[in-house]
Amino acid sequence: MQQVDNVGMRYLIYILTLLPLHGFTQDLYVKNTSLNITNGVTMNVQKSIINKGQISNDGLLAIQGNWVNTGTYNDQTGQIHFNGKDLQYINHGSLPLGTVFFQNGRKHISENFHVEGKMILDQTKVFVPAGSGLYVGEGAKLEYQPDDRIIGALYMTGNDITFPIGTPEKNLPVRLVLPEDQVMQIGVVAKPGPLSASKENTISSVAEFYWELMTPENYQGAEVTLNFQDARFLQSIEYARIGEAESFNSVIKDAGCIMFSGSPDFGMVTSERVRGPYLTVARKYIKGEKAPINVLNLISPNNDGYNDFLLIENIEAYPDNTVSIFDRWGVKLYEVNAYDNDQVKFEGVGNEKLRSNLAQGSYYYMVSVGKETLASGFFELVR
């Protein structure tokens, strides 16, 4: 490691001032002193820099190794390039950067990272750890290539914002357009894996990836465009919707679709007034498909408007249904055809052997069409 102390620094500054290009083939350790890179000078460090002193950069500082900054770094007019082809670890601290260039390979940021001027991505993936964020300030410029992405939470400020984010395997950019005259800071992160298995009855299936929005309290929704790849479960791009949920495990609701393009392999879907904060690509049920039966396993028939009857979700898709209810010994207590949750529904009263209010307890249900059983299981009757 090449260490720069007070004595050697005067000579180093003299070199950097006179020569337009200077290279270091060893690690550079700046401690208890100042390093000035003047305008027009490029300092290329082929290995790592550890800064425990003060660096003023009005030129270009290019680093191919790791960057550890626990001192002071000023770059009012300068640029810092992280251009190593191998994995680079970047620990900059809380001080904001003016212009930063991420190029080649993978970059790992160790904590919150702030850019106020310009950030450029070129053939790279920037990893942000969980619990931290990469913050691009209001008015800062962001340039990137189609496959470049931030893997982790990216925060940006504006009215019409595109987030170049994704997972390690997939490029999943998001665009948010806020209502006119609204400007706010919003964070977005893309994650692998599906959201909750519970879906609104218009949704057939969802993607094996999702997004999470981090929004201020006054966020009231935005026009959202989700870009995706490898979503072959859609079968056709015209079946794409945006699904949204209030929490990771809550019901995924259909946020609709006002525009789509591309294909299930590489496509996009847009919806308006999306709130989230959890978003995914969803596939709607199409003609010829039927939503699965879902029986809510609690009934409390006391006319309070909650669980007063046995709710069977999506039963309307099966008009030729038969619903049967048995006690724990297998005795049939209730059976009807064409159950519809409206005119024909179970409200705790038997219509077979016992034609009166059934006692509190557990009962077995079976929903069938002809000889096919669509759903069966137990529910609890509470009085």
Secondary structure, 3 states (H helix, E strand, C coil): CEEECHHHHHHHHHHHHHCCEEEECCCEEEEEEEEEECCCCEEEECCCEEEEEEEEECCEEEECCCEEECCEEECCCCEEEECCCCCEEEECCCCCEEEEEEEEEEEEECCCEEEEEEEEEEEEEEECCCCCEEEECCCCEEECCCCCEEECEEEEEECEEEECEECCCCECCEEEECCCCCCEEEEEEEEECCCCCCECCCEEEECCEEEEEECCCCCCCEEEEEEEECCHHHCCHHHEEEEEECCCCCCEEECCCCEEEECCCEEEEEEEEECCCEEEEEEECCCCCCCCCEECCEECCCCCCCCCCCCEECHHHCCCCEEEEECCCCCEEEEEECCCCCCCCCCCECCCCCCCECCCEEEEEEEEECCEEEEEEEEEECC
